[in-house]
Amino acid sequence: MPFPGRLTGGLARAWNGEGIWSVANQATISGMSFVVSVIAARLLGIEDFGRFAMIMAFITVIGSVHYHLVSGPMFVLAGLREKRSNAYFLTLRRGLLASSLFAGLVVAVLTVCLFAGRDGGVSIPLIMAAGVAAIGQVLHDGMTRILFARRRARAAFVLQVVRHTLFALICVAIWASNGLSLATLLLAVGIPPIVVMAPLAARSLRRNRTNTRMARPIAQRHWKVGRWMVLMVLVTMLQEQLATVVAGLFAGDTEAAGVRGAQIILGPFLILIMSLENIVPRVAADRLRAGGPQASFAYLSRLGLLIAPVIAIGCVAVILFAESLTTFLLGKDFARYAPTVRILALTPPILVLRDLSMVYLRAIENTRAIFRVFATSSLVAAAAIVPSVMISGAKGAAAVIVTCHALSAAMLMLTAARHRSANMAVST
């Protein structure tokens, strides 16, 4: 085939494929998350930004629990069959509506618990805004992942663009009216995804009611695949998002802002890692179905060797220019947290290897092993996080995060390698 023909064919395959849309979708999410965080850091001030970071940490944890109960098992189960029924996805959408409302209630209660004992207490608008932000985040994430599972990647990307365009318009309106506050920023985060996904949600409620009988068997199947992953999320809160909360509670809101600020600087380098969640679990399950554990393991190993070095190069650049990047993006108040940035810059390459190992173990439905690994690393986090924060503030929290990520990655890689070796021994 002539070169122009090969080029045209390659572009057509990319346009019709899912990989490019998955990366574009995650790039949009991560890019806007980066923009939101920079806006919050610049305009709210370092203390209010610390409070914003703690609320968003709660939302992230709730969203992660939801992913491992709904979306994660969905990708695995979708990959184990050529096609899943419309009734299956309709049942998931209906469950998503209820679970997103419950997530909003949980985050609202946690917001009250976090700020009620402080000077001035907690305002009703802030409680409501936190709940709305949680509902929007969980609803949009779940609906988007359902579209990816149904191989409608372009539609998922378009809805993501519409959501963030609406967010930008709301932010401009708030800024023009001089109404920017912690509560209004949270509302700006939560309202657009609710508006964008409202038509899909309404269609789910209008469909026939007979599919409700599928809810129990689907929930049981998802629970079987995801139950250990949910427990893993709960036991890893201290070494992940709640490190920000612990820093705020024991060292002050500004230290929570320092931890979150360091995570913002590294955000763009996590795009590739997070984009894997929409495609890789299903492809790994496809390879497992077609060629067994060896084929799935080989696919994930090749992917890790491709992605980890690229991310490592970016992290080295962050380490070298941490202070300049922090001051330029977040403001001079954050410059003193450049050492925290350098410490956390060690995590992205580790996370690539850790997450790919988790994908393999989840594909073979050995999620109990994942839970055991994270339970072990979380014991280390639970013992170390509070004294580390009290002694070294944000740097102490960052050191605990890196240590626990490295420990869990090493243990997961060893577990996956042992399973592969055992499988090879049986097959020979």
N, C-alpha and C positions, 0 to 999 in steps of 0.2 A: 504494500500500500504506500503511495507517495506520502511525503511528509505532511502536506496540508491535510490530507485525508486522515492520517494518524492523529494529528492535532485535533481536528474536528471531532473525531471519534472519542478521543480522550476527554474532551470538554463535555461531550454529550453524556458519557458515562459518569463523569463527576456530577453533572447537573441532575441526573436521574438517580444517582447513588445516595446513600445515607450518610457516609462518612463526612463529606464536606458540610452537610447541613447540621450534623451533630456538633462539629467544631465551631461552625458559625453561630449556632444556637448558644453554646456554652461561652463563646467569646463575647456575645452580646450580654449574657447574664453577668459574666465576670467583669466586663467593661463597665456596665452600668452600676454594679455593686461597688466597683472602684470609684466611679464618679460620685455616687451617693456618699460614700465614706469620706472622700476628699471634701465634698460640700459640707458635710456635717462637721468635720474637723476644723475647717476654715471659718465657718459661719456660726456654729453653736458655741465655740470656745472649748477649751480642753476638758473642763469639768463636765459640761453637758454632753460632750462627745463621749466621755467615759460612761455616762449613764445610758446613752444611746447604744454603745457597744455592748453593755451588759444585757439590755433588753433584746438586742439582735442575737446575742449568744443563746438566750432561752429559745428564741424562734428557730435558730439553726438546729439546736438539739431536738426540738419537737419535730421539725421537718425531717431530720435524719431518722428518727424513730419511725415516722410515717413511711419514708422511702424503703426501709428494710422490711416493713410489714406488707406494703402494697406494691410499690414499683419494682423493688429488687426481685421478689418472687415472681412478679409478672414477667419480667424479662427472661428469667430462667425457664418458666413454664411455656412462654411463647416460643422459645428456641427449641424446646423438646418436641414441638409439633409443627407440621407444615403451616397450619393456620388455626387460630383460635376463633371461636364463634363470636358473633356480634353480641349475643346474650351475655357472654363472659365479660366483655368490655363494658357493656351497659351496667352490669352489676357493680363493676369496679367504680364507674363514675358516680353511681348513686351512693356507694359507700364513701367515696371521696367527699361528697357534700357534707355528710354527717361528721366525718373525721376532721374536716377543716374547721367546722364550727366548734367542735370540741377542743381543737388546738387553740383557737382564739380564746376560749374560756380559760384554759390552763395557763396561757401566757398572761392573761389579765390578772389571774390570781397570783401568779409568781411576781408580777410587777408590784402588786400591793405588798406582798411579803418582803420584797427587796427594799422598798423605799418608805414603807409606813413608819418605821422607827426613826427616820431622819428628821432633821429640823424642817418644819413646814409640811411634813407628811407627803402624801401623794395625791395629785389632783384627779378628779373624775375624768376630765378630758384625756389625761395621759393614760389612764387605765383603759379607756375605750379605744384610744389610738393604738396602743400595744396589741389589743385583741384584734382589731381590724387588720393590722400589719401581719399578724400570724395567720389569720384566715386567708388573706390574699396570697401570701407566700406558699402555703401548703396547697391551696386549691390550684394555683397556676402550675406549680411544679408537678403535681399529680396528673393534671390534664395533659400537660406537655409530654410527659413520659408515656402516657397512654397512646398519644399520637405517634411517638417513635416506635412503640411496640407494634403498632398497626402499620408500620412502614409509611407513615405520612409525615416524613421529616420536614419537607418544605413547608407544610401547613403549620407545624410547630414553630418553625423559625419565623414565619410571617406574624403569628400571634405574639411572639416574643418582641418583635420590632414594634408592633402596634402598642403593646403594653408599655414599653420604655419611651415611646414617643409621647404617649399620654402622661407618663410620669414627668417628662421634661416640661410639658405644657403646664402642668399643675405647679411644678417648682417655680417656673417663671412667674405665674400668677401670684404665688405666695410671696416671692421676693419683691415683686412690684408693689404689693400692698403692705410691705414691711411686716408681714405676719409670720416670719420664720421662727419657729420654736421647736422644741423636742417633740411635742405632740403633733404639730402640723407636718413635720418631716415624716413621722411614722405614718400619718394618714396618707401622705403622698406616696409612701412605699406600698401601702395596703390597698388603696382604692383602685388604681389602674388594673392590677391582675383580676380583681373581682369583676370589674366592668367588662374586661376582655373575655373572660370565661363565662359570663352570665348566659349567653346564648346556648353554649354547650350544656351548661347545667340545666337550663330550662328544658332543653330537648330530652335530657335524661329523665326528668320528672314526668314528661308527657307520654313516654312510651308505655307499653302495656305492663300491667302489674304482675303478670304470671312469672316473670323472671325473678321475683323476690325469693322464690323457693330455692334458687341457686345460691343465695347468699351464704347459707351455712356451709355447704361443701366447699365453696371457693374460699371462705374464711379459714376453714380447717386446713386446706391444702397450702394456702399462703402461710399460715401459722407454722406448719411443719417445716417449710423452707426457711422462714424468716425468724423463728422464735429465738434462736441463739444469737442471731444478728442484732435483734432488739436488745437483748440482755447485754450484748457487747457494747452497744451505744450507751446504755445506762451506766455501765461500769467504766467507760472511757471518758465520761463527761469531765472529770477533773483534769485529764491530760489533753483535752481538746478545748471546746468552747468555754467551759466553766472555769478554766484557768483565768480568763478575763474577769469573771465574776469574783473569784477568790482574790484576785489582785485588787479589785475595787473595794471589797469588804474589809480586807486586812491591811491594805497599804494606801487606800484612797482612790477617788475617782480618776485622778490624773495617772496613776499607775495602770489602771484598767485601760485608759486611753493609750498609754504607751504600748501595752501588749497588742491592742487592736491596731494601732498605727503601724506596728511592725508587720502585722499580717496583711495590711493594705499594700505596703510596699511590695510584698511578695505575691500579691494577688494575680497580676498578669502571667506569672510563671506557672500558675496552677490551672490555667485554662485547658491545657492538653490533658492533665490528669483528670479533671472533672468531666471533660468531654467523653472520656472513655466509658462513663457510666451509661450512656445512651445506646452504645453499640456493642462494646466488648463483651459484656455478660451474655448477650444473646448469641454472638458469634462463637464464644467459647462453648456455649451449650450446643450450638450447631455442630461444631467440630467434635464434641463429645459424642453426640448422637451418630455422626457419620464415621468417625475413626477411633472412638474410644478415648480414655484418659490421656494416652500418649499424644494424640493429635491436638487435644486441647492444651496440654502442657507446652507442647512445641510452639503453638501459635502465641501463647502468652509470653513465653521466653523471648521469642523474636521481637515482639512488641516492646518488651522491657528494654532490650538491648538497643532498640532504635530511639526510644523516647528519653530514657534516663540521662544519657550523655548530653543531649540538647538542653535539658532543664538544668543540669549541673553547670554548664557554661554560663547560663543566665544568672544562676545563683552566685557564681564567683564574681560576676560584674557587680551584683548588689553588695556583696561583702566589701569590695574595693571602694565603692562610691556611696556607702550607706548614709553618711552624714549629709552629703549634698542632696541626695534623693529625698531624704526625710524632710529637710528644710524646704526644698523646692515644692514638694507636693503637699505637705501638711502644715507648714509654717514653722517659724523659728521656735515656738514653744515646744515643738516635738524633737528639736535637734538633739537634746540630751538622751533621747532613746535610740540613737544610732547603734550603740552596743547591743541592744535588744534585737534590732534588725539583723545584725551580723550573726547572732546566735540562731535565730529562727531561719536564716537563709540556708542552714544545713538540712532543713527538713524536706523540701520538695523532692530531691532525688530518692530519699528514703521512702517517701510516700508512694512513689511510682512502684517500687518493688513490693511494698507492703500491699497496695491495693490490687495489683495483678495476682499476687498469691491468694488474696481473699477471693478474687473472682474464680480462680481454679477450685478452691475448696468449696465455694458455694455451688459451683456447677456440678460437682460430684455429691452435693448435699451433705457435706461434712462440716456443717456450720457449728457443731458443738466444739470442734477443735479450735475454730476461730474464737469462740467465747472463752475457752480456757486460756488461750494466749493473752487476750485482752484483760481477762480477770487478773492474770499474773502481773502484767505491766501496770494495771490500775492500782494494784496494791502498792507498787512502788510510788505511783503518783500520789495516792492518798497519804502515804507516810511522809512524802517530801514536799508537797506543794505549799502547805501553810508555813512551815519554817523557812522554806526557800524564799517565799514572798516577803515574809516579815524581815528577813535578813537583807535580801537584795532587790526587793520590789519586782518590777517588770522583768529585769534580767533573770531573777530567780525563777519566775514563772516560765520564761522562755527556755531556760536550761532543763527544767523538768519535762516540758513538752518534747524537746529534742531527744532526751534520754529515753523517754517512754516510747516514742515513735521508733527509735532505733532498736530497742528491745523487742517490741512487737513485730517489727519487720523481720528481724533475724529469726525469731521463733516461727513465724508463718512460712517463711521461705524454707526453713528446715522441715516443717511439717509437710509442705507440698512436695518437696524433693523426696522425702521418705515414702510418701504415698506412690509417687511415680516409680520409685525403685521397686517397691513391693509389687506394683502392678506389672512391671517388666518381668520380675522373677516368676510371677504366676503365668504370664503369657508364654514364657519360654519353657 
